[in-house]
Amino acid sequence: MSMNDILQWTQTVLSTTPTRWQNLTQTLPAELLSQPAMPGHWSALECLQHLVDAERVLQFRLQAFLEGHESFPAFNPDSEGSQLTDRTSSQDLAAEYSRLRAQSLQALAKIAADDLSRTARHQELGMVTLGEMVHEWAAHDLNHTVQAERALMQPFIRGCGPWQRYFTEHMAKAE
């Protein structure tokens, strides 16, 4: 895969995720979106909140790379992430995600393949390249969307009786 491919593929992946979230939050009941896969796991709505927080972090890091900063801090979603409240609207959160993502896509469109070799020190991971972060951005997006959809599956899997055996790889299990 060429560097131009990864830029194009990442932009494509990143452009699809907000639409998926808009569809989920506009059509699914809040109770289902708020239900974790199991105690101690994130619900779909918590995954979306994390994606909003991470989008801000990734925008900051992208800017740090492009401005030639030597380092940037790590991000701990458990201690630094936003917390959902009873007043958090899933549709408002999806709209915020879409707004932030549109900004990110504009910034990514300005990156050239040569920029992907830029380096900075991640506080926790050490030296990283912009190319590695771009790869991580797409993987992170898909990971938490799959995690959210897995949480949404659980009540259906639990209630499908003998068909459960077809979903064993998707059943939430205690870690």
Secondary structure, DSSP 8 states (H G I E B T S, - for coil): --HHHHHHHHHHHHHHHHHHHHHHHHHS-HHHHT--SSTTS--HHHHHHHHHHHHHHHHHHHHHHHTT-SEE----HHHHS----TT--HHHHHHHHHHHHHHHHHHHHT--GGGGG-EEEETTTEEEEHHHHHHHHHHHHHHHHHHHHHHHHHHHHHTSGGGGGGGGGGS----
